[in-house]
Amino acid sequence: MGELLTEEVFSAPKWQKITYRILSILVFALGINVLMIKEAGWLLFLAPLIFFISVSMFVYTRQKLIISNDEIRLVGGFKRYFISWNAITKVDMMRLGKYKTPTATIYYAGGQLKLNKIFYLEPQFKRILLLLEAKTNPEIFTKTYWEARSQISQDWGLEK
């Protein structure tokens, strides 16, 4: 288990953050317009859902994954995760969906944390996988993790 020189922070790309924040404001304005309709009837029940979507889009842009020598932290969202390296019991990865997008799942004493390539994009997701492999025992990685890892490492040029 190697030591990290500095704490590494991973988040959504800047263009994605800007896009989602602008859309969040527009969806919030839509919610206000729905509330201002005089005889909205059943449409009024959509306002809380619209506001929830707006807040969720904004919170999504604030999420950060922080990997340090002590722990893995996911902050900025509705739920925060603080996972000690010793608490990790298993790491699994599957390729999901039409485009076989890799999703790594970290199992720890208190639950699980899913890390998706869609959120972090390829360069950051590569780095996250390499840090996980450097900081944890190889025995906790499942067979499906190594199979998915070998499939994507050809495309990404990851060294074993």
Backbone bond lengths (Angstrom), bond angles and torsions (degrees), N, CA, C in turn:
res aa  C-N    CA-C-N  psi(-1)  N-CA   C-N-CA  omega(-1)  CA-C   N-CA-C  phi
1 M - - - 1.453 - - 1.531 108.44 -
2 G 1.316 114.53 112.50 1.452 121.05 -175.37 1.520 113.27 -81.31
3 E 1.310 114.74 163.82 1.459 121.87 177.54 1.527 109.32 -99.66
4 L 1.321 115.92 141.71 1.463 121.04 176.52 1.516 108.85 -91.34
5 L 1.313 116.67 141.64 1.458 120.32 178.84 1.521 111.40 -73.09
6 T 1.320 116.24 -40.99 1.461 120.89 179.30 1.523 109.63 -137.72
7 E 1.303 114.71 164.02 1.467 121.30 174.51 1.531 107.73 -73.06
8 E 1.320 117.71 133.70 1.461 120.86 -179.13 1.518 110.32 -109.70
9 V 1.334 116.11 135.23 1.462 122.75 -176.86 1.521 108.47 -116.59
10 F 1.343 115.47 130.19 1.457 122.03 179.66 1.524 108.73 -122.66
11 S 1.319 116.34 135.88 1.467 120.88 176.97 1.527 108.89 -150.31
12 A 1.323 114.96 178.60 1.466 120.13 178.88 1.531 109.44 -64.96
13 P 1.326 117.30 154.25 1.470 120.33 177.78 1.528 111.31 -62.35
14 K 1.318 115.83 153.12 1.464 121.52 -176.60 1.527 112.45 -58.94
15 W 1.338 117.69 -41.56 1.463 120.48 -179.52 1.527 110.76 -62.60
16 Q 1.336 116.38 -36.61 1.458 120.26 179.66 1.534 110.53 -69.87
17 K 1.332 116.65 -39.72 1.466 120.33 178.04 1.530 111.08 -62.04
18 I 1.320 115.99 -45.90 1.467 120.00 -179.14 1.524 110.61 -63.12
19 T 1.327 116.94 -45.04 1.467 121.50 179.83 1.527 111.03 -60.29
20 Y 1.319 117.35 -47.87 1.465 120.68 -177.86 1.522 111.78 -67.90
21 R 1.312 117.97 -35.06 1.471 119.56 178.71 1.527 111.12 -68.03
22 I 1.332 116.96 -40.62 1.469 119.89 177.25 1.527 109.81 -64.62
23 L 1.333 116.73 -45.57 1.466 120.30 177.99 1.522 111.86 -63.31
24 S 1.317 117.02 -34.51 1.462 121.14 177.67 1.533 110.74 -62.04
25 I 1.311 116.35 -42.52 1.471 120.85 178.23 1.528 110.23 -65.10
26 L 1.333 116.58 -42.17 1.465 119.87 179.64 1.534 111.86 -65.29
27 V 1.330 117.38 -40.23 1.465 120.87 178.41 1.522 109.97 -67.61
28 F 1.332 117.66 -37.65 1.467 120.98 176.50 1.528 110.45 -62.49
29 A 1.335 116.55 -42.44 1.467 120.54 177.23 1.529 110.71 -63.19
30 L 1.333 117.23 -36.38 1.463 120.91 175.58 1.523 110.45 -61.45
31 G 1.329 116.98 -42.22 1.462 120.97 177.59 1.512 112.29 -61.20
32 I 1.315 116.89 -40.21 1.474 120.74 177.54 1.519 110.04 -65.33
33 N 1.329 117.49 -41.79 1.467 120.80 178.43 1.523 111.66 -63.12
34 V 1.321 117.39 -37.42 1.470 120.17 177.53 1.521 110.10 -63.99
35 L 1.332 117.23 -38.95 1.467 120.49 178.76 1.526 112.43 -68.10
36 M 1.325 117.23 -25.62 1.463 120.96 -176.89 1.527 113.26 -85.77
37 I 1.316 118.68 -8.04 1.460 121.44 177.77 1.531 107.84 -68.21
38 K 1.334 116.68 127.41 1.466 120.52 -173.92 1.521 112.80 -66.10
39 E 1.301 117.90 -51.32 1.453 120.50 -178.98 1.529 109.35 -114.99
40 A 1.323 114.20 68.88 1.464 120.14 -175.04 1.521 112.23 -77.28
41 G 1.320 118.22 -31.40 1.463 120.92 -178.64 1.517 111.06 63.72
42 W 1.321 116.04 -125.61 1.465 121.20 -177.57 1.521 112.49 -68.51
43 L 1.336 117.25 -19.47 1.460 121.36 -179.80 1.530 112.04 -63.54
44 L 1.331 115.95 -25.81 1.463 121.32 179.47 1.529 111.53 -62.50
45 F 1.325 117.18 -28.00 1.461 120.39 -179.80 1.531 112.17 -72.70
46 L 1.324 116.78 -14.96 1.458 120.47 177.74 1.528 112.98 -78.93
47 A 1.327 117.46 -20.57 1.468 121.25 -176.05 1.532 112.55 -57.31
48 P 1.354 120.81 -48.87 1.472 118.64 178.66 1.528 112.85 -59.79
49 L 1.329 117.19 -37.67 1.455 120.82 178.06 1.527 110.63 -64.86
50 I 1.310 116.98 -41.51 1.469 121.44 179.28 1.530 110.08 -64.34
51 F 1.344 117.46 -42.59 1.465 120.30 178.65 1.528 111.46 -66.00
52 F 1.337 116.94 -37.77 1.462 120.25 177.90 1.529 110.70 -64.07
53 I 1.307 117.49 -42.09 1.468 121.19 177.93 1.527 110.27 -62.40
54 S 1.324 116.66 -41.79 1.457 121.23 179.45 1.528 111.33 -62.18
55 V 1.323 117.00 -46.65 1.464 121.16 -179.95 1.534 110.03 -66.32
56 S 1.327 117.22 -39.73 1.462 120.77 179.54 1.526 111.49 -62.74
57 M 1.312 117.12 -40.33 1.460 120.78 178.59 1.528 110.70 -63.77
58 F 1.327 116.20 -39.21 1.461 119.88 179.68 1.527 111.09 -69.42
59 V 1.331 117.06 -43.44 1.465 121.29 -179.81 1.522 110.65 -64.66
60 Y 1.315 117.24 -36.97 1.462 122.33 179.17 1.523 111.08 -56.17
61 T 1.319 117.33 -36.89 1.465 121.02 -178.32 1.519 112.25 -74.50
62 R 1.331 117.79 -16.32 1.463 121.26 -177.38 1.524 113.14 -92.62
63 Q 1.325 118.11 -5.60 1.457 120.59 -176.78 1.525 111.77 -68.76
64 K 1.345 114.67 138.01 1.462 121.00 177.41 1.521 108.64 -137.77
65 L 1.309 115.92 135.14 1.457 122.44 172.73 1.522 106.52 -101.50
66 I 1.335 116.09 122.85 1.459 121.74 -177.65 1.526 107.91 -117.65
67 I 1.314 115.35 121.47 1.467 120.89 178.99 1.523 107.70 -112.78
68 S 1.340 115.43 120.56 1.460 121.51 179.42 1.522 109.35 -128.43
69 N 1.320 116.90 -178.69 1.461 121.01 178.70 1.524 112.16 -66.78
70 D 1.333 117.40 -26.62 1.462 121.30 -175.54 1.521 113.53 -90.27
71 E 1.342 116.76 -38.95 1.465 118.92 -171.11 1.525 111.93 -162.14
72 I 1.326 113.21 173.89 1.462 122.70 170.74 1.519 105.81 -109.16
73 R 1.337 117.12 129.90 1.462 121.00 179.05 1.523 109.20 -125.93
74 L 1.320 115.84 136.34 1.456 121.87 171.32 1.518 105.58 -119.95
75 V 1.317 116.73 112.31 1.463 121.63 -175.08 1.526 110.06 -125.29
76 G 1.325 114.96 165.63 1.458 121.00 175.51 1.509 114.54 96.12
77 G 1.310 118.50 -8.60 1.459 121.71 -178.99 1.520 111.43 -102.28
78 F 1.331 115.76 -167.52 1.448 120.73 177.59 1.529 111.02 -68.57
79 K 1.324 116.51 -32.94 1.455 121.63 179.70 1.527 108.51 -123.17
80 R 1.329 115.42 137.05 1.459 120.30 178.85 1.516 109.79 -104.95
81 Y 1.322 115.29 143.73 1.448 121.44 179.04 1.527 108.86 -120.35
82 F 1.317 115.94 132.82 1.460 122.84 173.29 1.523 105.71 -130.11
83 I 1.326 117.31 105.39 1.459 122.10 -173.17 1.521 109.11 -118.73
84 S 1.312 115.90 116.82 1.453 121.32 175.02 1.523 108.81 -72.11
85 W 1.318 116.94 148.29 1.464 120.43 179.51 1.525 110.81 -61.76
86 N 1.337 117.25 -32.07 1.471 121.27 -179.81 1.523 111.83 -74.06
87 A 1.328 118.19 -21.70 1.468 122.05 -177.76 1.527 112.67 -81.52
88 I 1.327 117.50 -12.96 1.467 120.91 -178.35 1.526 109.16 -72.08
89 T 1.332 115.53 124.19 1.467 120.61 -178.66 1.526 112.92 -102.48
90 K 1.332 116.41 -28.82 1.463 119.54 -176.88 1.525 109.20 -159.83
91 V 1.322 116.23 146.94 1.468 122.30 173.82 1.519 106.80 -127.27
92 D 1.324 115.47 127.15 1.460 121.74 -177.57 1.526 108.44 -128.86
93 M 1.318 116.99 155.04 1.462 120.77 175.39 1.516 108.57 -142.46
94 M 1.328 114.02 137.08 1.460 120.91 176.93 1.516 108.06 -130.17
95 R 1.315 115.09 156.69 1.458 120.73 174.87 1.514 106.74 -108.09
96 L 1.329 116.22 116.64 1.454 121.64 -171.81 1.523 112.34 -114.54
97 G 1.320 115.49 154.75 1.448 122.23 171.33 1.512 114.82 81.72
98 K 1.307 113.37 -176.00 1.460 121.71 -176.53 1.535 111.85 -62.34
99 Y 1.321 116.44 -38.58 1.462 121.02 -176.11 1.521 112.82 -97.25
100 K 1.331 117.14 10.63 1.472 122.69 177.95 1.531 111.51 53.74
101 T 1.322 115.32 51.51 1.459 121.76 179.87 1.527 110.34 -71.94
102 P 1.341 118.02 125.70 1.459 119.70 179.86 1.528 112.17 -70.95
103 T 1.338 115.21 136.22 1.454 122.85 175.32 1.521 107.47 -130.70
104 A 1.333 116.18 116.53 1.463 121.25 178.24 1.526 108.25 -93.04
105 T 1.331 116.18 136.30 1.458 121.76 178.71 1.520 108.12 -119.10
106 I 1.332 115.10 124.64 1.459 121.49 177.54 1.519 107.35 -102.90
107 Y 1.318 116.80 117.05 1.460 121.91 177.19 1.521 108.06 -95.83
108 Y 1.326 116.07 132.94 1.454 120.76 179.24 1.522 108.46 -139.15
109 A 1.311 116.50 177.11 1.462 121.42 -173.51 1.530 112.70 -56.14
110 G 1.318 118.83 -32.55 1.456 121.68 -176.67 1.518 115.81 -97.66
111 G 1.316 119.25 1.21 1.463 120.64 -179.08 1.519 111.51 149.80
112 Q 1.345 115.02 -138.26 1.463 120.32 -178.91 1.516 110.39 -145.87
113 L 1.321 115.10 154.64 1.459 122.92 177.86 1.521 107.01 -129.82
114 K 1.339 116.37 125.20 1.469 121.24 179.49 1.526 109.15 -102.29
115 L 1.320 114.77 131.32 1.456 122.22 177.18 1.522 107.84 -117.06
116 N 1.332 116.04 122.72 1.448 121.62 -172.64 1.520 110.32 -113.47
117 K 1.318 116.70 136.99 1.467 121.02 179.05 1.525 111.94 -63.67
118 I 1.319 118.00 -25.80 1.468 120.57 179.85 1.528 110.68 -61.42
119 F 1.327 117.07 -39.32 1.470 120.42 -178.50 1.527 111.50 -76.00
120 Y 1.323 117.35 -43.95 1.467 120.37 -173.32 1.521 113.92 -91.61
121 L 1.303 118.18 -17.03 1.462 123.92 -176.33 1.527 110.86 64.42
122 E 1.300 116.07 168.82 1.462 121.66 -166.25 1.532 115.95 -60.46
123 P 1.331 120.79 -52.00 1.469 118.76 -175.96 1.531 112.86 -61.39
124 Q 1.328 116.74 -42.97 1.463 119.52 -179.96 1.523 111.30 -70.14
125 F 1.320 117.50 -39.37 1.461 120.73 -179.53 1.529 110.26 -65.12
126 K 1.329 117.04 -37.43 1.468 121.29 175.09 1.521 110.19 -57.57
127 R 1.318 114.82 -48.45 1.475 121.00 -177.31 1.534 110.68 -64.55
128 I 1.323 117.33 -39.98 1.463 121.09 178.56 1.526 110.08 -61.08
129 L 1.328 117.15 -45.89 1.464 120.83 179.19 1.525 111.24 -62.11
130 L 1.314 117.06 -43.05 1.456 120.05 179.68 1.528 111.53 -64.14
131 L 1.335 117.13 -38.84 1.466 120.35 177.85 1.526 111.46 -67.57
132 L 1.330 116.83 -40.31 1.470 120.17 176.95 1.525 110.59 -60.25
133 E 1.315 116.05 -44.29 1.456 119.95 -178.97 1.525 111.84 -68.35
134 A 1.325 117.18 -31.61 1.463 120.46 -179.74 1.530 112.11 -76.45
135 K 1.332 117.09 -33.86 1.462 120.86 -173.04 1.525 115.09 -93.19
136 T 1.324 118.98 -12.21 1.462 120.20 -177.39 1.524 110.85 -120.21
137 N 1.325 114.65 164.24 1.465 120.56 177.96 1.522 109.77 -69.82
138 P 1.322 118.27 139.34 1.468 120.66 179.25 1.531 113.36 -63.28
139 E 1.335 118.06 -21.12 1.459 121.33 -178.23 1.532 113.22 -68.84
140 I 1.329 117.65 -22.69 1.472 118.69 -176.64 1.529 112.54 -83.23
141 F 1.319 118.09 -8.74 1.463 121.27 177.31 1.523 109.07 -82.08
142 T 1.329 116.27 132.04 1.466 120.58 -177.51 1.525 111.29 -78.65
143 K 1.310 114.20 167.74 1.467 120.74 177.84 1.531 110.51 -62.83
144 T 1.344 116.45 -39.93 1.470 119.36 179.25 1.527 111.65 -66.28
145 Y 1.347 117.10 -30.40 1.462 120.06 175.40 1.530 109.69 -61.19
146 W 1.341 116.36 -50.21 1.457 119.91 -176.67 1.519 111.82 -67.22
147 E 1.332 116.99 -32.71 1.468 119.61 176.82 1.528 110.60 -66.65
148 A 1.335 116.65 -47.41 1.464 120.41 178.60 1.520 110.22 -64.86
149 R 1.305 116.61 -38.23 1.463 122.04 -179.33 1.527 110.57 -64.09
150 S 1.320 116.78 -41.31 1.465 119.19 179.40 1.528 111.37 -69.41
151 Q 1.331 117.40 -33.46 1.468 120.31 177.89 1.520 111.37 -67.12
152 I 1.330 117.11 -42.74 1.466 119.06 -177.38 1.516 112.93 -83.17
153 S 1.322 117.40 -21.57 1.469 118.16 -179.03 1.523 112.44 -68.36
154 Q 1.313 118.05 -24.88 1.463 120.49 175.01 1.531 110.01 -66.79
155 D 1.322 116.64 -41.49 1.456 120.92 -179.74 1.524 111.76 -72.30
156 W 1.328 116.31 -35.59 1.458 120.34 -172.01 1.520 113.53 -96.33
157 G 1.317 117.06 -17.48 1.462 119.21 -177.29 1.519 112.82 76.66
158 L 1.337 118.05 32.01 1.462 121.22 177.80 1.520 109.43 -77.19
159 E 1.327 115.20 138.52 1.459 118.16 176.12 1.517 109.14 -87.78
160 K 1.307 116.28 147.29 1.482 120.78 -178.05 1.483 112.07 -80.93
